[in-house]
Amino acid sequence: MTKFPKDFFWGGATAANQYEGGWNEGGKGPTVADYLTAGNRKQVRKYKNPIDPNQIYPSHKASDFYHRYKEDIKLMAELGLKMYRMSISWARIFPNGDDEKPNQEGLDFYRDVFQELKKYNIEPLVTLSHYELPFNLAEKYDGWVNRKLIDFYVSYSETVIKEYHGLVKYWLTFNEINSVTLPTGGYFNAGIMSIANGEGFGPEEYPKETPVEVSKRFTALHNQFLASAKTVKMAHDFDSDLQIGCMIGGLTSYPLTPHPDDMLLFQKQLNNQLFFCADVHNYGEYPYYMERYFKENEIIITKVSGDDEILKDGCVDFVTFSYYSTGCLTTNDDVDKTKGNLVFGAKNPYLETSEWGWQIDPKGIRYFLNEFYRRYRKPIIISENGLGAIDTLEEDGKVHDPYRIDYMKQHIEQMGEAIEDGVELIGYTPWGIIDITSMSTGEMLKRYGVVYVDAHDDGTGSFNRYKKDSFDWYRNVIKHNGSATSL
């Protein structure tokens, strides 16, 4: 197995809306995530506003990082992390999103976090927008459909990039930006209230959209592209050493059969849902293959003169993507179905599935690393990867999770193979490194971390932290830089 680069960023990842808590403390305003109730494998999350005291809103306390960040960062240091991917909650800096001045308490909180990370030599990788648009921007402006959000976002990003200069070098503009190509992304990513469905945000229950509604989503996406490009240019003009990347949701699939129709469907979906957004971020222009898609789906994107030049001037420096599982694509409807992180399709007969029905495909991470690197030839970080599972806290404070160790081991081995293939993989930040609430279902039951948080779906728990068996295992992997003997 190939040796990982000596400066490889072994890390972990979380997001403010799933981990931070303190949703109405320190001057923070509400976000779109703060009005989503808890769900489960059978019940989709609901939009409930005003706040219903009889409902659980997972983002409100989450894992309580807001009050426990020093304890958690100390655990990360003990684990040996070289990089910590996190997000800033826009509404903690600008509570309404369109405020003239930032919230000083919010600025101070994240400065304390970054200084604590620096104390332990942990490099932050910071996502500027991770499914937590200030709710006021959704309610007042209809979210990212409105071009005014471009300037609000650039003002916010400029504020934090300059505020934390010297503390943060690596930034991501939007989390899983390609989620806006899907109906579910209309609310939780783009904050489009005019097409939001308050009765459920699960893909299987989302109503069929009209061409006008789809056009709103893709116009919102276009505005996010512009905001990202302007932020990249602003950051580079401010300090050319700053590294600004994109983050793509791993909508990763294979053709179910070698039938030509399945191959064409596979190619079409891979382009439209996985590579389209990455192409715009990296090449600074819309790819040719989207023209037919827009035409056939009656999608009209609202653009103005000068937009093309803005995109060209704001290409990213590196690429990141999430990877959990793969699905299969076929034109045949009479097949077994599966699901995953934004991935839905036919079941792959050669793969096992997790408790949540996500197909486990370690070799797929090597395949898609090669696909991304062949296409963009830029450094890559796997910014999310992991196994959501039910963990049991024993009376002695132990958590035994051999299934997670096995999952991580197999994926890290395939990352090593990708490096041997020639891929410039520079980092790995597995998801929910300390237990967080799930975005898709809002559950704490579905755990990803190597650290257990004593919190439960009904809101109870001590919120104390306990190291799982996977903590010691991953610490050893990091200590020996992913050598074969450590795995």
C-alpha positions in Angstrom: 0.0 0.0 0.0 1.2 3.5 -0.9 2.5 5.8 1.9 0.4 8.8 2.5 2.2 12.1 2.0 4.0 13.2 5.1 2.0 16.4 5.4 -1.4 14.6 4.8 -4.3 16.2 6.6 -5.8 13.5 8.7 -8.9 15.1 10.1 -12.6 15.1 11.0 -15.6 17.1 10.1 -18.8 18.6 11.6 -21.3 21.4 10.7 -22.6 24.1 13.0 -26.3 23.3 12.5 -25.7 19.7 13.5 -23.1 20.1 16.1 -22.9 23.6 17.6 -26.1 24.2 19.4 -26.7 27.5 21.2 -29.1 28.4 18.5 -30.5 31.5 20.2 -27.4 32.5 22.3 -24.6 35.0 21.8 -26.7 37.2 19.5 -27.2 34.4 16.9 -30.2 34.7 14.7 -32.4 31.7 13.5 -31.4 29.7 10.4 -33.5 27.6 8.0 -32.2 24.6 9.9 -33.6 25.9 13.2 -37.2 25.3 12.0 -36.7 21.7 11.0 -38.0 19.1 13.5 -36.5 15.7 14.2 -37.5 12.8 12.0 -36.4 9.2 11.6 -36.1 6.4 9.1 -39.8 6.3 8.6 -40.8 10.0 9.2 -39.3 12.9 7.2 -38.3 16.1 8.9 -40.9 18.9 9.0 -40.8 22.6 8.7 -42.5 24.0 11.8 -42.7 27.8 12.3 -43.4 29.2 14.8 -41.5 26.9 17.2 -43.7 24.2 18.5 -42.8 23.4 22.1 -44.1 19.8 21.6 -41.5 19.1 18.9 -37.8 18.4 19.0 -35.6 20.8 16.9 -32.2 19.0 16.7 -30.2 22.1 15.8 -31.2 24.0 18.9 -28.8 22.1 21.2 -27.2 19.6 18.7 -24.1 18.3 20.4 -23.5 21.5 22.4 -20.1 22.4 20.9 -21.0 26.0 21.7 -20.4 25.4 25.4 -17.9 22.5 25.1 -15.6 23.5 22.3 -12.5 23.5 24.5 -13.2 20.0 25.7 -13.9 18.8 22.2 -10.9 20.4 20.6 -8.7 18.8 23.3 -10.2 15.5 22.3 -9.4 16.2 18.7 -5.8 17.0 19.7 -5.6 13.7 21.6 -6.9 12.0 18.5 -4.0 13.6 16.6 -6.1 15.5 14.1 -4.2 17.6 11.6 -7.3 19.3 10.2 -10.8 20.0 11.5 -13.5 20.8 8.9 -16.2 22.9 10.5 -18.7 25.6 9.4 -19.4 29.1 10.6 -23.0 29.8 11.1 -23.7 32.9 9.0 -26.5 33.9 11.4 -24.0 34.0 14.3 -22.0 36.6 12.5 -24.9 38.5 10.8 -28.1 37.4 12.7 -30.4 38.5 9.9 -28.0 38.0 7.0 -28.5 41.5 5.8 -27.3 43.4 8.8 -24.9 46.4 8.3 -22.6 45.4 11.2 -21.5 41.9 12.4 -22.4 40.5 15.8 -19.3 40.9 18.0 -20.2 38.0 20.2 -20.3 35.7 17.2 -17.0 37.0 15.9 -15.4 36.4 19.3 -16.8 32.9 19.6 -15.2 31.7 16.4 -12.0 33.5 17.1 -11.8 31.6 20.4 -12.4 28.4 18.5 -9.7 29.1 15.9 -7.2 30.1 18.6 -7.9 26.9 20.5 -7.3 24.9 17.3 -4.1 26.8 16.7 -2.9 26.0 20.2 -3.0 22.3 19.2 -1.7 22.9 15.6 -4.9 21.7 14.1 -5.6 23.4 10.6 -9.2 24.6 10.2 -11.0 23.9 7.0 -14.0 26.3 7.2 -17.3 26.0 5.3 -18.9 29.4 4.9 -22.4 28.1 4.2 -23.4 24.7 5.3 -27.2 24.3 5.2 -27.9 27.1 7.6 -29.0 30.2 5.7 -30.1 33.0 8.0 -33.9 32.5 8.2 -34.6 36.2 7.6 -33.0 35.9 4.1 -35.3 33.0 3.3 -38.4 34.7 4.6 -37.7 38.3 3.4 -36.0 37.6 0.1 -37.2 34.1 -0.9 -33.6 32.9 -0.4 -31.1 32.5 -3.1 -33.6 33.2 -5.9 -33.0 36.8 -5.0 -29.7 38.3 -6.4 -29.4 40.5 -3.3 -28.1 37.5 -1.4 -25.0 37.6 -3.5 -23.9 40.9 -2.0 -25.0 39.8 1.5 -23.0 36.6 1.2 -19.8 38.3 -0.1 -20.1 40.9 2.7 -20.3 38.0 5.2 -17.5 36.0 3.6 -15.2 39.1 3.4 -15.9 39.9 7.0 -14.9 36.4 8.3 -12.0 35.8 5.9 -10.4 39.1 6.9 -11.4 38.8 10.6 -9.7 35.4 10.9 -6.7 36.1 8.6 -3.7 34.2 10.0 -5.9 31.7 11.7 -7.8 30.2 8.7 -6.1 29.4 5.4 -8.5 26.9 3.9 -12.1 27.8 3.1 -15.1 26.2 1.3 -17.8 28.4 -0.1 -20.9 26.2 -0.1 -21.5 22.7 1.3 -22.7 20.2 -1.2 -23.8 23.0 -3.6 -25.1 20.4 -6.1 -27.9 19.6 -3.6 -29.7 22.5 -5.2 -30.1 20.5 -8.3 -32.5 18.3 -6.3 -35.9 19.3 -4.9 -34.8 18.9 -1.3 -32.1 21.5 -1.7 -34.7 24.2 -2.4 -35.2 24.8 1.3 -32.4 23.5 3.3 -29.6 24.8 1.0 -31.2 27.6 -1.0 -33.9 28.8 1.5 -36.5 29.2 -1.2 -39.7 29.6 0.8 -42.0 30.0 -2.2 -41.5 26.4 -3.2 -40.8 24.9 0.3 -43.0 22.0 1.3 -43.8 22.3 5.0 -45.1 18.8 5.2 -41.8 17.0 4.6 -38.3 17.4 3.3 -37.6 13.8 2.4 -36.9 13.3 -1.4 -39.5 10.5 -1.6 -42.3 12.8 -0.3 -41.4 16.0 -2.1 -44.1 17.1 -4.5 -43.5 17.2 -8.3 -42.3 20.7 -9.2 -43.5 22.9 -12.1 -40.9 24.2 -14.6 -41.2 27.6 -12.9 -40.3 26.1 -9.5 -37.4 24.2 -11.0 -36.2 27.4 -12.7 -36.2 29.1 -9.3 -33.9 26.4 -7.9 -31.4 26.7 -10.8 -31.5 30.5 -10.6 -30.7 30.2 -6.9 -27.9 27.9 -7.8 -26.6 30.4 -10.4 -26.6 33.1 -7.7 -24.6 30.8 -5.4 -22.1 30.2 -8.2 -21.7 34.0 -8.5 -21.3 34.5 -4.8 -18.7 31.7 -4.6 -16.7 33.2 -7.6 -16.8 36.7 -6.1 -15.6 35.3 -2.8 -12.7 33.4 -4.4 -11.6 36.6 -6.2 -12.0 38.7 -3.1 -10.0 36.3 -1.0 -7.2 36.0 -3.6 -7.0 39.8 -4.0 -6.7 40.1 -0.2 -4.1 37.3 0.2 -3.0 35.1 -2.7 -1.9 32.4 -0.3 -5.5 31.7 0.9 -6.9 28.5 -0.5 -10.6 28.5 -1.5 -12.3 25.2 -2.5 -15.6 23.8 -3.5 -17.6 21.0 -1.8 -19.6 18.6 -4.0 -22.2 16.2 -2.6 -21.2 12.7 -3.6 -24.1 11.8 -5.9 -22.2 8.7 -7.0 -23.7 5.9 -9.0 -23.0 3.1 -11.5 -25.0 1.8 -14.4 -26.9 -1.3 -13.2 -26.4 -3.2 -16.4 -24.3 -2.7 -19.6 -27.5 -2.0 -21.5 -26.8 1.1 -23.6 -29.9 2.8 -22.1 -28.5 2.3 -18.6 -25.1 3.6 -19.7 -26.6 6.8 -21.2 -28.7 7.3 -18.1 -25.6 6.9 -15.9 -23.6 9.4 -18.0 -26.4 11.9 -18.0 -27.0 11.8 -14.2 -23.3 11.8 -13.4 -22.9 15.0 -15.5 -26.1 16.8 -14.3 -26.0 16.0 -10.6 -22.3 15.3 -9.7 -20.0 17.1 -12.1 -22.1 20.1 -13.3 -21.5 22.2 -10.2 -17.9 21.1 -9.9 -17.3 22.1 -13.6 -18.6 25.6 -13.0 -16.4 26.0 -9.9 -13.3 24.7 -11.7 -13.7 25.9 -15.2 -15.6 29.1 -14.6 -18.4 28.4 -17.1 -21.5 26.3 -17.7 -20.7 22.9 -19.3 -22.1 22.2 -22.8 -24.2 19.2 -21.6 -26.5 21.4 -19.4 -27.9 23.3 -22.4 -30.1 20.3 -23.5 -31.1 19.6 -19.9 -32.3 23.1 -19.4 -34.1 23.1 -22.7 -35.9 19.7 -22.2 -36.9 20.7 -18.6 -38.1 24.2 -19.6 -35.5 25.7 -17.1 -34.9 29.4 -17.5 -32.1 30.8 -15.4 -32.2 34.6 -14.6 -28.8 36.0 -15.5 -27.5 39.5 -16.2 -24.7 40.9 -18.3 -21.3 40.3 -16.7 -22.2 37.1 -15.0 -20.0 35.0 -17.3 -16.9 37.1 -16.5 -17.5 36.8 -12.8 -17.6 33.0 -13.0 -14.3 33.0 -15.1 -12.5 35.1 -12.5 -13.5 33.0 -9.5 -12.3 29.4 -10.1 -11.4 27.4 -7.0 -8.0 26.2 -5.8 -8.9 22.7 -4.7 -11.8 20.2 -4.7 -13.6 18.4 -1.9 -16.5 16.0 -2.0 -18.5 13.9 0.3 -18.6 10.1 -0.2 -20.7 7.6 1.7 -22.2 5.1 -0.7 -23.1 4.4 -4.3 -26.3 3.5 -6.0 -27.1 2.1 -9.4 -29.0 3.6 -12.3 -31.3 1.8 -14.7 -34.3 2.5 -17.0 -36.0 -0.6 -15.6 -38.4 0.3 -12.8 -38.9 -3.2 -11.7 -35.8 -3.4 -9.5 -35.0 -3.3 -5.8 -34.3 0.3 -4.6 -31.7 1.7 -2.2 -30.9 5.1 -0.7 -28.0 7.1 0.8 -26.7 10.6 1.2 -28.7 12.3 -1.6 -28.1 9.0 -3.5 -31.2 7.0 -4.6 -31.4 4.3 -7.2 -31.3 0.6 -7.8 -29.7 -1.8 -5.4 -26.2 -3.1 -6.3 -26.3 -6.9 -5.8 -22.6 -6.9 -5.0 -22.7 -4.6 -2.0 -23.8 -4.8 1.6 -26.0 -2.1 3.2 -25.9 -0.2 6.5 -28.7 -0.1 9.0 -30.1 2.9 7.2 -30.0 1.1 3.8 -26.9 2.9 2.5 -24.8 0.7 0.3 -21.2 0.3 1.5 -18.7 0.6 -1.4 -15.1 1.3 -0.4 -13.7 0.7 -3.9 -16.1 3.4 -5.1 -14.1 6.0 -3.3 -11.0 5.1 -5.4 -13.1 5.2 -8.6 -14.5 8.6 -7.9 -11.2 10.1 -6.6 -9.8 9.2 -10.0 -12.7 10.6 -11.8 -12.5 14.0 -10.0 -8.7 14.2 -10.4 -8.8 13.2 -14.1 -11.3 16.0 -14.7 -9.8 18.9 -12.6 -6.2 18.0 -11.8 -6.4 19.9 -8.5 -5.7 18.8 -4.9 -8.5 16.8 -3.4 -9.8 16.5 0.2 -12.4 13.9 1.1 -14.4 16.3 3.2 -17.1 13.8 4.4 -17.1 10.0 4.7 -18.3 7.7 7.4 -20.8 5.1 8.6 -24.0 6.1 10.4 -24.8 3.4 12.9 -26.5 2.7 16.3 -23.8 2.7 19.0 -24.3 1.4 22.6 -22.7 3.1 25.6 -21.8 0.3 28.1 -22.1 0.8 31.8 -18.3 1.1 32.0 -18.3 4.0 29.6 -17.1 1.8 26.7 -18.4 2.0 23.1 -17.5 -1.0 20.9 -17.9 -0.1 17.2 -15.9 -2.7 15.1 -18.3 -2.0 12.2 -17.0 1.6 12.0 -13.4 0.6 12.2 -14.0 -1.9 9.4 -15.7 0.8 7.2 -13.0 3.4 7.8 -10.2 0.8 7.3 -11.5 -0.3 3.9 -12.0 3.3 2.7 -8.6 4.4 3.8 -7.0 1.4 2.0 -8.8 2.5 -1.2 -7.6 6.1 -0.7 -4.1 4.7 -0.6 -4.7 2.9 -3.8 -6.0 6.2 -5.4 -2.8 7.9 -4.3 -0.8 5.1 -5.9 -2.9 5.7 -9.1 -1.5 9.2 -9.1 -4.4 11.2 -7.4 -3.2 14.2 -5.5 -5.2 13.5 -2.3 -4.1 15.8 0.5 -6.7 15.3 3.2 -9.4 13.1 4.8 -12.0 14.5 7.2 -14.5 11.8 8.1 -17.9 13.0 9.0 -19.3 13.6 12.5 -15.9 12.9 14.1 -17.7 13.6 17.4 -21.3 12.5 17.3 -23.7 15.0 15.7 -27.4 15.0 14.7 -28.1 13.6 11.3 -29.1 16.2 8.6 -31.3 13.8 6.6 -33.4 12.5 9.6 -32.4 14.8 12.5 -31.6 11.8 14.6 -28.8 11.4 17.2 -29.5 7.7 17.0 -27.6 7.6 13.7 -24.1 8.1 14.9 -20.9 8.7 12.9 -18.3 9.8 15.4 -15.3 8.2 17.0 -16.4 10.0 20.1 -19.8 9.2 21.7 -22.0 12.1 22.9 -24.5 11.1 25.5 -27.5 12.7 23.9 -30.7 11.2 22.6 -33.5 11.8 20.1 -35.9 12.9 22.8 -33.5 15.7 23.9 -32.3 14.0 27.0 -28.8 13.0 28.0 -25.8 14.3 29.9 -24.0 15.4 26.7 -20.8 13.9 28.2 -18.2 12.6 25.8 -16.9 9.0 25.6 -14.2 7.7 23.4 -15.2 4.7 21.2 -13.0 1.9 20.2 -12.7 3.6 16.8 -11.1 6.6 18.6 -8.0 4.6 19.6 -7.9 2.9 16.2 -8.0 6.1 14.2 -5.5 7.7 16.5 -3.1 4.9 15.7 -3.7 5.3 11.9 -3.0 9.0 12.2 0.1 8.4 14.3 1.5 6.1 11.7 0.3 8.2 8.7 -2.0 5.5 7.4 0.7 2.8 7.1 -0.5 -0.7 6.3 0.5 -1.9 9.7 -1.7 0.7 11.4 -4.7 -0.5 9.5 
